[in-house]
Amino acid sequence: MGIVHRVQIFCDCGMFCGHRSRNFQHNAVMTTLDWHADRDAIALLDTAPESLEIDLAAVRRYRQNRVRQEMAQRGIDALVISDAVNIRYATGTRNMQVFTARNAPSRYLYLTAEHSILFEFTGCEHLADGFETVDEVRPSATASFVAAGSDIADRERTWARDVAGELRSLVGSPELTVGIERLNAGAAIALADAGLTIVDAQQPVERARAIKSPGEIQCIKASLRATERGVQKMAAAIRPGISENELWSILQQSVIADNADYCETRLLNSGPRTNPWFQETGPRTIQPNELVALDTDVVGCHGYYSDFSRTFHVGPDAPTEVQRDLYRTAFEQVHHNMEIIQPGVTFREYSDRAWNIPDRYAANRYYLSAHGVGMTGEYPYLYHHADFAAAGYDGVIEPGMTLCVESYIGAADGKEGVKLEQQLLVTESGTELLSLYGFEDDLL
């Protein structure tokens, strides 16, 4: 096998960032390290998330205050939050996120200007002990067809009357504007029938989540470092004969061992399954000299999303010129668009200046140019120039936003494709790169 040149980067903090591209701009001292194409000799990132000192109570208070500020700006008296991620954002509490997201309302939160009452899944009330962001914990009343059967309409009306009565008591007024999200239709209709003015809670919550505190950035970095370690372990195992599922499981095991929550998607694929994108990981056996593409999508440490994409070459031979051209094109798109992102730039201005996708790759383009990221993918969406008129909306890129810049390059008649993505923070003066896992020199 041939030798592939890699680099290690030691940041100002002394942490090995694992970056492997000579094009990376970073305040660091770089030394080269040769390693064989089978990747057995990759050094793993060794800074544990727990080594970062994070005041999680301060992070929770900041987030809850952000939601309340957004409520006040919009004249919203109370929120009934049932989205598992939004409950975690507003309180820091976590419980069966995937299950409760599918069975709403089985766990929900009342949030007013003065009160926070968590209705926890039956038997789980103890999980919120010690959280200063929760004033009271009560057992939830599940209003779903699975729980109520043919009595669902009565169950929903009873649930809605209880919600309306309690919120009126908390706020001290019979006339209330209440924001809701992720409720089944019958429960939402019943709340309106109970005399509440119902609005969508998505806007205040998403706007709150968009601006991160310094403590949140620490959480995001901890999540990214853990995911980068997992990706390095996964990359070390790439070889002909391993299945996509086996390869993906290595990343899964590593991030869970590092205290991540779960992977939100199954986006790892190989060879002809890299084009078009969005083909989920499966049992296919990886073949020699193919591409392997990955989008991490890890709900990681402290519940924060670790979202970057990389594409690898299996070997043992060198990549083809077609594979290199795909990779270089995606690399160019990501880095061009990263340069556009600056505080004060509008979403429309970003779209106008975004990298123009060549016609042969336009049909299979990624659906976004960039997007917000926090505890999951979030506001804002930044669209390709060609898509702005139909799908785009305006706004301003602000300090404290964390964004992911996307690229997928694969021709409609092509055999393979390349997925690359970087995660960054918008600062007062520019941007800071958050995802530090490297690119592939043999493909550049």
Buried (B, 14 or more C-beta within 10 A) or exposed (E): EEEBEBBBBEBEEEBBBBBBBEEBEEEBEEEEEEBBBBBEEBEEBEBBBEEBEBEEBEBBBBBBEBBBBBBEEBEBBBBBBBBBBBBBBBBBBBBBBEEBBEBBBBBBBBBBEEBBBBBBBEEBBEBBEEBEBBBEBEEBBBBBBEBBEEEBBEBBBBBBBBBBEBBBEBBEEEEBBBBBBBBBEBBBBBBBBBEBBBBEBBBBBBBBBBBBBEBBBBBBBBBBBBBBBBBBBBBBBBBEEBBBBBBBBBBBEBBBEBBBBEBBEBBBBBBBBBBBBEBEBBEBEBEEBBBBBBBBBBBBBBBBBBBBBBBBBBBBEBBBEEBBBBBBBBBBBBBBBBEBBBBEBEBBBBBEBBBEBEEBBEEBBBBBBBBBBBBBBBBBBBBBBBBBEEEBEEBEBBBBBBBBBBBBBBBEEBBBBBBBBBBBBBBEEEBEBBBBBBBBBBBB
